[in-house]
Amino acid sequence: MSLHDYINIQPKVIRMLINSYQKNRLAHAYLFEGEKGTKKKEIALEFAKLLYCEDQGNVCDHCLNCQRIMHQNHPNVLLIEPDENILRKEQVLFLQQEYSKTNLEPGPKVYIINEIEKMSTQAANSILKFIEEPMPDTYTILITDNIHQILPTIISRCQVLNFQPIPKADIINYLYKHEVKPLIASICANLTNDLDMALNIAREERIIDIIKFVQELGQAYLTKEKNLLVLLENNKIDLYKDKKVVEYFLDIFLMYMRDIEKLKIGNQDTVFKNDLALMLQNLHNISTEDLIHNLKEILSAKINLNYNANLMLLIDNLFLNLK
């Protein structure tokens, strides 16, 4: 994707950066903040391309500079990522050393530091000093999924750009363009706000079987024609061995139950459109009390999964406790 493609995803951010560039009013330090999956790092690299593209004032994605930035081997554009889930002081010191060197090539320097909420205290102090004493023609972009974990003194020295969650409709349309079927697209758009992650989930081999199993459970729950424990014994997705499969299953099962909850209060904006008629026909079989109980049981299983609970015990307990 190019800079202009991202206008549809983060229009306010892209327009602000382009306008600032065109008016020669770029800030020396930016803080890109927003949920995971809102394309902060990608847009930071696009910003660097904007400064360097040979098609001046544009991002062609084909010239040598755009290609080098895309492959992260441009000498004046440096991206720092956490090392083993932490940003270390040594990484920031390396950045400062690069900062003080003479450019190997003409043009501005761009420093991008990703996931700065993961920085150590020493790294935070070094970054603060780094942005307090900016050099001409040098731009620093700090990126975070959680601005509340960033020191106020760092925030106050940056221009903060808020990245909005990508609308579900945009994610669904993106998946349609990649030939993902409507139900799978709708489910994946409700699992993540990240376009690439949504597409990866949609292409996951096991996702179709998980969705089919959830629909089978949901239909049995609505009609009361089959026992859920019997369906569990005959399931094909092997919930007892793979934590990722269990995670997807719980999320999608919760989605199905919430569809029923929505219909109970007259809201037909559901994910499982294919099962809408069945749900409406059988709502009378489901008491609100039992539905709330089951939602709590699924949420409890999701929490326990995060604590590395035994998968067999977790799933068996869930099914035994469902009403």
C-alpha positions as CSV (number, residue, x, y, z in Angstrom):
1,M,0.0,0.0,0.0
2,S,1.2,3.6,-0.7
3,L,0.6,6.8,1.1
4,H,-2.5,7.6,-0.9
5,D,-4.0,4.2,-0.1
6,Y,-3.6,5.1,3.6
7,I,-5.7,8.2,3.1
8,N,-8.8,5.9,3.2
9,I,-7.6,4.4,6.4
10,Q,-6.3,7.4,8.4
11,P,-7.5,10.5,6.4
12,K,-7.0,13.1,9.1
13,V,-3.4,11.9,9.9
14,I,-2.4,11.7,6.2
15,R,-3.9,15.0,5.2
16,M,-2.2,16.8,8.2
17,L,1.2,15.3,7.3
18,I,0.9,16.3,3.7
19,N,-0.4,19.8,4.5
20,S,2.4,20.3,7.0
21,Y,5.0,19.1,4.4
22,Q,3.6,21.3,1.7
23,K,3.6,24.4,4.0
24,N,7.1,23.6,5.4
25,R,5.6,23.3,8.9
26,L,6.7,19.8,9.9
27,A,7.2,19.2,13.6
28,H,10.6,17.9,14.8
29,A,8.9,15.2,16.8
30,Y,5.7,13.3,16.4
31,L,3.9,10.9,18.6
32,F,1.7,8.4,16.6
33,E,-0.8,6.9,19.1
34,G,-3.7,4.6,18.5
35,E,-4.9,1.0,18.8
36,K,-2.8,-1.9,17.5
37,G,-3.4,-2.4,13.8
38,T,-4.1,1.3,12.9
39,K,-1.0,1.4,10.6
40,K,1.1,3.7,12.6
41,K,4.5,2.2,11.7
42,E,3.5,1.9,8.0
43,I,2.5,5.5,7.8
44,A,5.7,6.6,9.6
45,L,7.7,4.9,6.8
46,E,5.4,6.5,4.2
47,F,6.2,9.9,5.8
48,A,9.9,9.2,5.3
49,K,9.2,8.3,1.6
50,L,7.3,11.6,1.3
51,L,10.5,13.5,2.3
52,Y,12.7,11.5,-0.1
53,C,10.6,10.4,-3.1
54,E,12.2,11.5,-6.4
55,D,8.8,12.5,-7.5
56,Q,8.9,15.4,-5.2
57,G,5.9,15.9,-3.0
58,N,4.6,12.5,-3.8
59,V,5.2,8.9,-2.9
60,C,5.8,6.9,-6.1
61,D,6.9,3.6,-4.4
62,H,9.1,2.9,-7.4
63,C,12.1,5.2,-7.2
64,L,15.4,4.1,-5.5
65,N,14.7,6.1,-2.3
66,C,11.2,4.8,-1.9
67,Q,12.4,1.3,-2.4
68,R,15.3,1.6,0.1
69,I,12.9,3.1,2.7
70,M,10.4,0.3,2.1
71,H,13.2,-2.3,2.6
72,Q,14.6,-0.3,5.6
73,N,18.1,0.1,4.2
74,H,18.1,3.9,3.6
75,P,21.1,5.3,5.6
76,N,19.2,8.4,6.7
77,V,16.0,6.6,7.8
78,L,16.3,4.5,11.0
79,L,13.6,2.3,12.5
80,I,14.1,1.1,16.1
81,E,12.0,-1.9,17.4
82,P,11.8,-3.4,20.9
83,D,14.5,-6.0,21.6
84,E,12.9,-9.1,23.3
85,N,9.8,-7.0,24.2
86,I,11.7,-4.1,25.6
87,L,13.3,-0.9,24.2
88,R,16.7,-0.8,25.8
89,K,18.9,2.2,26.7
90,E,21.6,0.8,24.4
91,Q,19.2,1.1,21.4
92,V,18.5,4.8,22.2
93,L,22.2,5.4,22.7
94,F,22.9,3.9,19.2
95,L,20.2,6.2,17.9
96,Q,21.9,9.2,19.5
97,Q,25.2,8.2,18.0
98,E,23.6,8.0,14.5
99,Y,21.9,11.3,15.3
100,S,25.3,13.1,15.8
101,K,27.0,11.7,12.7
102,T,27.3,13.5,9.4
103,N,24.8,12.3,6.8
104,L,26.2,9.7,4.3
105,E,23.8,11.1,1.8
106,P,22.1,14.5,1.5
107,G,18.6,14.9,2.9
108,P,16.8,14.9,6.3
109,K,17.2,12.3,9.0
110,V,14.2,10.4,10.1
111,Y,14.1,8.3,13.3
112,I,11.2,6.0,14.0
113,I,10.9,4.4,17.4
114,N,8.2,1.7,17.5
115,E,6.3,0.6,20.6
116,I,7.8,3.2,22.9
117,E,5.5,2.1,25.8
118,K,8.0,-0.8,26.1
119,M,11.0,1.3,26.9
120,S,13.0,1.0,30.0
121,T,13.2,3.9,32.4
122,Q,16.8,4.6,31.2
123,A,15.6,4.5,27.6
124,A,12.8,6.9,28.4
125,N,15.2,9.4,29.9
126,S,17.5,9.1,26.9
127,I,14.6,9.6,24.5
128,L,13.5,12.7,26.4
129,K,16.9,14.2,26.0
130,F,17.0,13.2,22.4
131,I,13.8,15.1,21.5
132,E,14.5,18.1,23.8
133,E,17.5,19.1,21.7
134,P,16.4,18.7,18.1
135,M,18.8,19.3,15.2
136,P,17.8,21.0,12.0
137,D,16.3,18.8,9.2
138,T,15.8,15.9,11.6
139,Y,12.5,14.2,12.4
140,T,11.6,11.8,15.1
141,I,8.5,9.7,15.2
142,L,7.5,7.8,18.3
143,I,4.9,5.2,18.0
144,T,2.7,3.7,20.8
145,D,-0.4,1.5,21.2
146,N,-0.9,3.0,24.7
147,I,-0.3,6.7,25.2
148,H,-1.2,6.3,28.9
149,Q,2.1,4.5,29.5
150,I,4.2,7.3,28.1
151,L,5.8,10.0,30.3
152,P,3.9,13.3,30.1
153,T,7.2,15.1,29.6
154,I,7.7,13.1,26.4
155,I,4.1,13.7,25.2
156,S,4.4,17.4,25.8
157,R,7.5,17.7,23.5
158,C,5.8,15.9,20.5
159,Q,3.0,16.7,18.2
160,V,0.5,14.0,19.0
161,L,-1.4,12.4,16.0
162,N,-4.3,10.2,17.0
163,F,-4.9,7.1,14.8
164,Q,-8.5,6.1,14.7
165,P,-9.6,2.4,14.7
166,I,-10.2,1.2,11.2
167,P,-14.0,0.9,10.7
168,K,-15.3,-2.7,10.4
169,A,-16.9,-1.9,7.0
170,D,-13.5,-0.9,5.6
171,I,-11.9,-4.1,6.9
172,I,-14.8,-6.1,5.4
173,N,-14.4,-4.4,2.0
174,Y,-10.7,-5.0,2.1
175,L,-11.3,-8.7,2.7
176,Y,-13.9,-8.8,-0.1
177,K,-11.2,-7.4,-2.5
178,H,-9.1,-10.4,-1.5
179,E,-11.9,-12.8,-2.3
180,V,-12.9,-13.6,1.3
181,K,-16.5,-14.9,1.7
182,P,-19.0,-12.5,3.4
183,L,-19.4,-14.5,6.7
184,I,-15.7,-15.1,7.2
185,A,-15.0,-11.4,6.3
186,S,-17.6,-10.2,8.9
187,I,-16.2,-12.5,11.6
188,C,-12.5,-11.6,10.9
189,A,-13.4,-7.8,11.0
190,N,-14.9,-8.4,14.5
191,L,-11.8,-10.3,15.6
192,T,-9.2,-7.5,14.9
193,N,-8.9,-3.9,13.7
194,D,-5.7,-4.8,11.8
195,L,-6.2,-5.2,8.0
196,D,-3.3,-7.6,7.5
197,M,-4.2,-9.7,10.6
198,A,-7.8,-9.9,9.5
199,L,-6.6,-11.3,6.1
200,N,-4.2,-13.7,7.8
201,I,-7.0,-15.0,10.0
202,A,-9.3,-15.4,7.0
203,R,-6.6,-17.4,5.2
204,E,-6.0,-19.6,8.3
205,E,-6.8,-23.2,7.3
206,R,-8.7,-24.0,10.5
207,I,-10.9,-20.9,10.6
208,I,-13.7,-22.4,8.4
209,D,-13.9,-25.5,10.6
210,I,-14.1,-23.4,13.7
211,I,-16.9,-21.2,12.2
212,K,-18.8,-24.3,11.2
213,F,-18.5,-25.8,14.6
214,V,-19.7,-22.6,16.3
215,Q,-22.7,-22.5,13.9
216,E,-23.4,-26.1,14.8
217,L,-23.3,-25.4,18.5
218,G,-25.4,-22.2,18.1
219,Q,-28.0,-24.0,16.1
220,A,-28.2,-26.8,18.6
221,Y,-28.4,-24.2,21.5
222,L,-31.3,-22.4,19.7
223,T,-33.3,-25.4,18.7
224,K,-32.5,-27.6,21.7
225,E,-32.4,-30.6,19.3
226,K,-28.9,-31.7,20.1
227,N,-26.7,-32.0,23.2
228,L,-23.7,-29.6,23.1
229,L,-21.5,-32.1,24.9
230,V,-22.1,-34.7,22.2
231,L,-21.2,-32.1,19.6
232,L,-18.0,-31.4,21.5
233,E,-17.0,-35.1,21.5
234,N,-17.5,-35.2,17.7
235,N,-15.8,-31.9,16.8
236,K,-13.1,-31.9,14.1
237,I,-11.1,-28.9,15.3
238,D,-9.3,-30.5,18.2
239,L,-10.0,-28.0,21.0
240,Y,-7.8,-29.9,23.5
241,K,-4.4,-29.4,21.9
242,D,-4.1,-26.0,20.2
243,K,-4.3,-22.8,22.2
244,K,-4.7,-20.6,19.1
245,V,-7.7,-22.7,18.0
246,V,-9.3,-22.4,21.4
247,E,-8.7,-18.6,21.3
248,Y,-10.4,-18.3,17.9
249,F,-13.2,-20.7,19.0
250,L,-14.0,-18.7,22.2
251,D,-14.0,-15.4,20.4
252,I,-16.3,-16.6,17.6
253,F,-18.6,-18.5,20.0
254,L,-18.9,-15.3,22.1
255,M,-19.7,-13.5,18.8
256,Y,-22.5,-15.9,18.1
257,M,-24.0,-15.6,21.6
258,R,-23.8,-11.8,21.4
259,D,-25.8,-12.0,18.1
260,I,-28.5,-13.7,20.1
261,E,-28.2,-11.1,22.8
262,K,-28.6,-8.3,20.3
263,L,-31.7,-9.9,18.8
264,K,-33.2,-10.2,22.3
265,I,-33.3,-6.4,22.5
266,G,-34.4,-5.9,18.9
267,N,-31.0,-5.2,17.3
268,Q,-30.5,-7.1,14.0
269,D,-27.0,-5.8,13.4
270,T,-25.5,-9.3,13.7
271,V,-22.4,-11.0,12.5
272,F,-23.9,-14.4,11.6
273,K,-26.3,-13.1,9.0
274,N,-26.7,-16.6,7.6
275,D,-28.3,-17.7,10.9
276,L,-30.5,-14.6,11.4
277,A,-33.7,-16.3,10.4
278,L,-33.0,-19.4,12.6
279,M,-32.1,-17.1,15.6
280,L,-35.3,-15.1,15.2
281,Q,-37.5,-18.2,14.9
282,N,-36.0,-19.8,18.1
283,L,-35.4,-16.8,20.4
284,H,-38.3,-18.0,22.5
285,N,-36.3,-21.0,23.5
286,I,-33.6,-18.9,25.1
287,S,-34.1,-17.2,28.5
288,T,-32.2,-13.9,29.1
289,E,-30.9,-15.3,32.4
290,D,-29.4,-18.4,30.7
291,L,-27.9,-16.3,27.9
292,I,-26.2,-13.9,30.3
293,H,-24.9,-16.9,32.3
294,N,-23.4,-18.4,29.1
295,L,-21.8,-15.1,28.0
296,K,-20.1,-14.9,31.5
297,E,-18.9,-18.5,31.2
298,I,-17.3,-17.9,27.8
299,L,-15.7,-14.7,29.0
300,S,-14.4,-16.6,32.1
301,A,-12.9,-19.2,29.8
302,K,-11.2,-16.5,27.7
303,I,-9.6,-15.1,30.9
304,N,-8.5,-18.5,32.1
305,L,-6.9,-19.2,28.7
306,N,-4.7,-16.2,29.2
307,Y,-3.4,-17.8,32.4
308,N,-2.3,-21.0,30.4
309,A,-5.1,-23.1,31.9
310,N,-5.2,-26.8,30.9
311,L,-7.1,-26.7,27.5
312,M,-9.0,-30.0,28.1
313,L,-10.1,-28.9,31.5
314,L,-11.0,-25.4,30.3
315,I,-13.2,-26.6,27.4
316,D,-14.8,-29.4,29.4
317,N,-15.7,-27.0,32.2
318,L,-17.1,-24.5,29.8
319,F,-19.4,-27.0,28.1
320,L,-20.5,-28.5,31.4
321,N,-21.5,-25.1,32.7
322,L,-23.4,-23.9,29.7
323,K,-27.2,-23.7,30.2
